[in-house]
Amino acid sequence: MAVVERNKTKEKILNPIFSATNSMPVKLVACAIAIGLLAGYGAVGFRIAISELQTLFYGFGSYDIISMADSLPWWQIVAVPVIGGLIVGFFLKYLMPGNRPQGVADVMEAVIVNRGKMKLLTGLGAMFVSAVSLGSGASSGREGPVVHFGAMIASQLGQRLRLPSKYYMTLVACGVASGVAASFNAPIAGMFFALEVVVGSLATQAFAPIVIASVVGTIVSRIYVGDFPAFIIPQYNIVSLWEFPAIALLGVVSAFVSLIFIWSITFSTKTIDRFHIPDVLRPAAGGLVLGLIATQFPQIIGVGYEATDSALKGNYGLLLLLALIVVKTIAVGITIGSKFGGGFFSPSLFIGAMTGGAFGLIAAQAVPEMAASHGLYAIIGMSAVAASVLGAPISTILIVFELTGDYKISIAVMIAVSVATLITKNIIGRSIFQTQLLNRNVDVNESRALRQLSFRQVRGIMDREFIEVAKDAPMADLRKIVGNTNHDKFVVVDPETHEFFGRIDYSDLKTHLFGDEPEENLTAMDLVHEDNPVLFPDTSLKAAISIIEKAGVEHIPVINRAGDRRLIGILHHNDLLHAYNGALLSAQDDARDKVFK
């Protein structure tokens, strides 16, 4: 009987353990399937929405822009992006949470800052903004919005099911993988894009759910769109092994094209900011410029897959290829700077294809007997530029392999991608998404602990008890204050307004109060330090660390704000170090959860 009771007790103890360890993987797999379905349908629906909107605005679908644009009057080509811009501007101003479009950078920010939690209304609004933008001729990509939608759906599923927050990154990565896979009909590339860009590591226990979501998203896409890749690429061959040095050189050229493209996005946004255009009219103003450009270069309208496909098939001449590199770069900068929606995947493929095609034509003129078709170079350039811009070399290589199925071409792509990413990594060290985040003061390269401190403020740990000394206090009063307190730091203020004037260290007081010849004629203002760094209550703890270390002090006064020097607290270096140590321990726990759970 005792044995039976002991066994029952043992089962009571073990059953919760097994259910806790075994139920979560099952839940994650079930969530991965659901996310794959929802994100896949989202990608298909988004593609249909863009095509329908373009039919509404232009009279024909998304893949016929270039071939049919000649039949349109010039005023319609100009007016459509202006109308679309007015719709986008109104929606962003009055209905869109955050008042800006969303994309891959926002997914990364959600993972870094909010542990993968994303809002439903923001995600739905972002899809609407991007659909109207691309449908009305904005020059950007459809993959970024699809990635954001998939990530939002995944995050919402985790929140609705009340899953632990440590699993949200896995769920978000599932949504990203499914979205990319459904867009390109490339499940392997979708999986690796999620690992490279969102997770930031290939060593993860979340591998299986991400694979499942990517496969399910691809299946959904193939059911409704067909088993066709994004681009139908002819069969190309490398003529000679001597072409590989030229391919490496193409990698160098692609790197510098990528650098200019990344720089142009920030430059365009800052330039448009200087015009102080009202927010509601900003997209329409950008749409006017885009429409004028499109009258001469209709290739920039929308996603641009038709133009990219033509370059991959070798249908464009050298002058047009060179012109499109410049014009598309300008158009994408205007699009993003004007706050139209869309992503960077398609534009980077477009610009890369034009770069490679132009390079191939120049190489053929230099050494005609040893040069392959410039369509092959367009494929290689497309891969190299996209890998450098997006910061996803493995994903890009796999996309090309899934599109072509050719090992020889894949080797050439690997060479160009390696060279291009090596150069861009050493020059700027950031992808276009990481550059966007840095402009929002989110640095993906900094430690997780410092990142946590960047979202905590001085007011949370400052000391609100301190010794105030009136600015006109004589030495006799100072002697009494020193004798009645254990503090060694004193702040000098106006006794009526509490305005901060400076600080006095105990070492200074000791010299003047207790020296061989005390200087009784001095006041507190005569002893304050000339250098008096201050903080504000909303200063981040990350910034406070830099300020206090640069000043070389143990305590810094906290004043109300720049125009109001009323003293409200003191920040002690020891309290700041304590907060940093807590952030380090929290970061270690997060890392352990990511690896072991």
Disulfide bonds with the S-S distance in Angstrom:
none
